[in-house]
Amino acid sequence: MIEERLSAGNGFPALTIAYCRASLSPMKSLPDCRLYGIVDLGYVQPLHVAAMTAALVEGGVDLVQLRAKGRSTAEVIALGSLMHPLTLAAGVPLIINDHPQAAKEVGSEGVHVGQDDDAVARARAVVGPGCFVGKSTHSLAQAVAAQAEGADYIGFGPLYATGTKPDYTPIGLHDIAAVHAQVQVPVFCIGGVNSARMDEILAAGAKRVVVVSAFLLAQDVRAEVRALRSRLVAPVRA
């Protein structure tokens, strides 16, 4: 288990990139990913980032993002460099939020930009063609525009009010079916997603979800990931 590869002293990974490459699982492809977890420094202290990353990937997330709002590029690079050996070993793509330069330095598989961040093309110019680019969208129109802009996937939400993004008005569930009909890239529904709401989210047409606080605040992160993952059916294409 990845947890067993963490040093007992400080929670940081006691393994090197070279060691990880010797035990790599096949990297998941973006279209096959259904469950997206975010390590958000609004909930997780930097000292616990590596341990939380290990818990998420061992629980069974398909993607992991580092969200470090207000942190310097150097800090994001340092944290991403701790996470990447763990995600590489599990074959889980790592995504860096907001910081294309950090994504390039870390060598992450993806970078994510918001509506107020760099354009998709500008982010891609920094990270290069081997790194996919996702974009946050908060309406059907923004989702269609993000696809036209060249995003490799979109986040769609927030579906519900959430402490992660308190300034955003929830968009509800009514446009989930429409966005899947009009957008061909993978759509990850985000914002207040938890196990109790999965039935209505899936009934509205969602195929992929992003989970933040429901995982990060769980007493048993691995068990919570497994429980929610069990609600999702076999992988689907966009």
C-alpha positions, 0 to 999 in steps of 0.5 A: 500500500502507498500508505506504507511507503510514507515516512513515519516521521513527518508524513511525507513520501519516503520514496523517489521518482525512480522507485515509483517508476519501477512500480508504476500502474498503467496511467488512467486515460482521461475519458475513462475517469469518473471520480475526481478528488481534490486536495484543497489546502482550505481543508488540508494542511500542507504537512498532511498533503502527501498522506491525504493524496495516498488515502485518495488514490488508495480509496480509488479516485481516478484523478487528483487535483492540487488546489492551493489558492493563495500559495506561491508558485514555488509552494505549489511546485513543492507540494505537487512534487510530493504528490506526484510520486504517489499518483504516478505509482497508482496510475492516477493523473495529477492535476495542478489548479491555477498554476501552469508553470507549476504543472510544467515543473512538477510534470503533472498530467493535467492543469486546471484553469478557472473562468478568471484564469489563463485561457486554455490555449495560453495554459497549454502553451506553458505546459506543452502538448503532453499535459491536458487542460481542464476548465471550470464552467458555471453555466451551459453557455460557459461549458459550450464555450470551454469546449470550443476553446479547446478544453480537454475536460470541463468542471460543471457547477457548483451544483449545490452551495458549497464552502469550497466556493462560497461566492458562486451561486449554485446552478442546480441539476437542471442543465446536467442533461443538456451539457452532456448533450452539447459537450463531447469532452468529459464533464465532471459535475462539482459542488457539494457532491457527496454520497447522500446526493449521488442518486439525484445527481446521477438521475439528472444525467451526471456521468462523472463527479468531483468530490472535495469536502466529503472526502477531505473531512471524512473520518475514514477517507479511503472508506468514503472514497470506496463508498462513493465510487461504488455508486458509479457504474463502469467507465464511460466515454464522453 
